[in-house]
Every structure is written in C-alpha cells, then in structure tokens.
Amino acid sequence: MKLYSSPPSPFGRKVKITAHVAGVFDKLDVINIDSSTRTATSKNPNPLDKIPALELKSGQLIVDSTVICEYLIKLANRTDLLPECLRIESLTRIALADGITEAALLMVYERRFRKQSQVNADWLHRQNQKVIAGLEWFNNQLTEVSSSPTLDQVGLAVTLGYLDFRFAGEWRAHFTDLALWLTHFEQKVPSFQLTDPQNHP
C-alpha cells in the first residue's frame, strides 16, 4: 500500500500513528509529497490533490484521514481502536478534533499565501475562535489514555501536536489539563514522537 503524505501534515500523522498502533505501519510505502511544488503534487493519486491518500495494490484509492484510519483498523482487526459500541461518539470527537486542525490550517494558509497587507485579521480571529472553542470542549471532555489509544484520542493528540508545531504551543498556558493529557499520551504512545514533524525536515 502506498501512503501519500508529508511530515508536516497533521492528517497524515494521524494515519501514521494509527498504523503504528494497529501494527500495520510496515505494510505502508510512505511517499512524501511537498504540496508546494507542482512536480510533487502530480504524483498524488487523489484528484483533489489533498493528502493523505492511500493507494492499495489493487489500485483502489482511499482518501480522508479518518476513512484511511478505519480501513487500517479493519485490516489489522483492531476494532478496539474504534469500538462499534462507541462509534458515533468517537467519530464525533474525531470530527471536532479535525475541525480544530482545519481552522488552524486556514490560519497558517492565510499568512502563507497572502501578502502581509492582504491578510484578513477578521478571518484569522474567526478561525482562532473555533480553535479556542474546540479546545475548551475537549478540556472538559478528556478520556484516559492507555498504551493502545482509541482513534479519537489519536486525532486529538495530533491536533494538539499541530498547534505546538505551527503556533509554538501557545494553547498550553490556557489549557493546562489538555497539556497534561498530551504529556500522558506522548509517554504511552511512542509513535507520537516517531511522527513528530519537528524531527523530520
């Protein structure tokens, strides 16, 4: 299987951590794509040119990080990562974590792809409010982490890791319980460090 991703991609990181936890990472051929270059993106089988994307040996394409994770979970028969009895609750938590990440990404892109004079401060504020509201929700809805985390916990950890990576961990001062939760996750799930984008140029 070919996984098209990039080290900085938070959604790609979610897939990689899930693959490690499920014990199927060695089945993946990770192909790094620099989305800023046209040559690299031409290799991406996703017609929307988004990552991550998983291409099976049969040629079948699977897109969206949560869908890819669910495929890997079923492949490994590790339904404990996404328990059927908690499926709706887990998918809701995953969607909320992804929403925080998407808002943070939009803030990064606003500054990256616009001239300083064109940056929309109101837009940045709106996205930042989404990030804060999401973090407040999770701060009051924390779940205990074990050495075999659930997919929603992986999603939350990746979101917080992305905020550390792109925003210098500014969130930590205001959400100390979340910061402690992430420390516990990091200690119990070695693949979180293995996939840290700051360790991969």
C-alpha positions in Angstrom: 0.0 0.0 0.0 1.2 3.5 -0.8 0.5 6.3 1.6 0.9 9.7 0.1 1.6 12.3 2.8 4.2 14.7 4.1 5.9 15.0 7.5 4.2 18.3 8.4 0.7 17.1 7.6 -1.4 16.6 10.8 -3.9 14.4 9.0 -1.1 12.3 7.5 0.4 12.0 11.0 -3.0 10.7 12.3 -2.8 7.9 9.8 0.8 7.0 10.6 0.2 6.9 14.3 -2.9 4.7 13.8 -0.9 2.4 11.5 1.8 2.1 14.2 -0.7 1.4 17.0 -2.5 -1.1 14.8 0.7 -2.9 13.9 0.5 -2.4 10.1 2.9 0.5 9.5 5.4 -1.9 7.9 2.8 -2.6 5.2 2.9 1.1 4.1 5.1 2.6 1.5 5.1 6.2 2.6 5.6 8.6 -0.3 6.3 12.2 0.8 4.7 14.9 -1.2 5.7 18.6 -0.9 2.3 20.2 -1.7 4.0 23.5 -2.6 5.6 22.0 -5.7 3.7 21.1 -8.8 6.0 18.2 -9.7 5.4 16.5 -6.4 1.6 17.0 -6.4 1.4 15.5 -9.9 2.3 12.1 -8.2 -0.7 12.3 -5.9 -3.5 9.9 -7.0 -6.1 12.0 -5.2 -7.9 14.1 -7.9 -8.4 16.8 -5.3 -4.6 16.9 -4.7 -5.1 16.5 -0.9 -3.2 14.4 1.5 -3.2 11.8 3.0 -4.2 9.4 0.3 -3.9 5.6 0.4 -3.5 3.6 -2.8 -4.0 -0.1 -2.4 -2.1 -2.7 -4.5 -5.3 -3.2 -6.5 -5.2 0.4 -7.5 -8.2 1.3 -5.3 -7.9 4.8 -3.8 -8.9 5.7 -0.2 -9.0 9.3 0.9 -9.7 11.3 4.0 -7.6 10.6 7.1 -10.4 9.1 9.2 -11.6 6.8 6.3 -8.0 5.6 5.8 -7.6 5.0 9.6 -10.8 3.0 9.6 -9.5 0.9 6.7 -6.2 0.2 8.5 -8.1 -0.6 11.8 -10.2 -3.2 10.0 -7.2 -4.6 8.1 -5.5 -5.2 11.4 -8.7 -6.4 13.1 -8.1 -3.8 15.8 -11.6 -2.8 16.4 -10.6 -1.7 19.9 -9.3 1.5 18.3 -12.8 2.4 17.1 -15.2 0.4 19.2 -18.6 -0.2 17.5 -20.4 0.5 20.7 -18.9 4.0 20.8 -18.7 4.6 17.1 -20.9 7.7 16.9 -19.3 9.3 20.0 -15.8 8.5 18.7 -16.5 9.8 15.2 -18.0 13.0 16.7 -14.8 13.6 18.8 -12.7 12.8 15.7 -14.6 15.4 13.6 -14.3 18.0 16.3 -10.5 17.4 16.6 -10.2 17.6 12.8 -12.2 20.8 12.8 -9.8 22.4 15.2 -6.9 21.3 12.9 -8.7 22.6 9.8 -9.2 26.0 11.4 -5.6 26.2 12.4 -4.5 25.2 8.9 -6.6 28.0 7.5 -4.8 30.4 9.8 -1.5 29.1 8.5 -2.5 29.4 4.9 -3.9 32.9 5.3 -0.5 34.1 6.3 1.5 31.8 4.0 -0.3 32.6 0.7 -1.2 36.3 1.1 0.9 39.3 1.2 1.1 40.9 4.7 -1.1 43.8 3.5 -3.8 41.3 2.3 -4.0 39.2 5.5 -7.6 39.3 6.8 -7.5 39.9 10.6 -11.2 39.2 11.0 -10.8 35.8 9.2 -7.9 34.9 11.4 -9.9 35.9 14.5 -12.9 33.7 13.4 -10.7 30.7 12.9 -8.9 31.2 16.2 -12.2 31.4 18.0 -13.1 28.0 16.5 -9.7 26.6 17.8 -10.3 28.0 21.3 -13.9 26.8 21.5 -12.8 23.3 20.4 -10.0 23.2 22.9 -12.4 24.3 25.7 -14.8 21.5 24.8 -12.0 18.9 24.9 -10.6 20.3 28.1 -13.9 19.3 29.7 -14.2 16.0 27.9 -10.9 14.3 28.4 -10.6 10.5 28.4 -7.9 8.4 30.0 -5.1 7.3 27.6 -3.7 3.8 27.6 -0.8 2.3 25.6 -3.4 1.4 23.0 -5.3 4.7 22.4 -8.6 5.0 20.6 -8.7 6.7 17.2 -10.4 9.8 18.7 -7.5 10.1 21.1 -5.0 9.9 18.3 -6.9 12.6 16.5 -6.9 14.9 19.5 -3.2 14.3 20.1 -2.3 15.1 16.5 -4.4 18.3 16.7 -2.5 19.5 19.8 0.8 18.5 18.2 0.0 20.6 15.2 -0.8 23.6 17.4 2.6 23.1 19.0 4.3 22.8 15.6 2.7 25.8 14.0 1.8 28.1 16.9 4.7 27.4 19.4 2.4 25.7 21.9 0.6 29.0 22.8 -2.5 27.0 23.8 -0.8 25.3 26.7 -0.9 28.2 29.0 -4.7 28.4 28.8 -5.5 24.6 28.7 -3.2 23.0 31.3 -5.4 19.9 31.7 -5.1 19.3 27.9 -1.4 19.9 28.1 -1.0 17.3 30.8 -3.2 14.9 28.8 -0.9 15.3 25.8 2.1 14.5 28.0 0.5 11.3 29.1 -0.3 10.4 25.5 3.2 11.1 24.5 4.6 8.9 27.2 2.3 6.0 26.4 2.3 6.1 22.6 5.9 6.0 21.2 4.7 6.6 17.6 3.7 10.2 18.6 7.4 11.1 18.9 8.3 9.0 15.9 6.0 11.0 13.7 6.8 14.4 15.2 7.2 16.8 12.2 9.9 18.8 14.0 12.1 15.6 13.8 11.6 15.3 10.0 12.7 18.1 7.7 
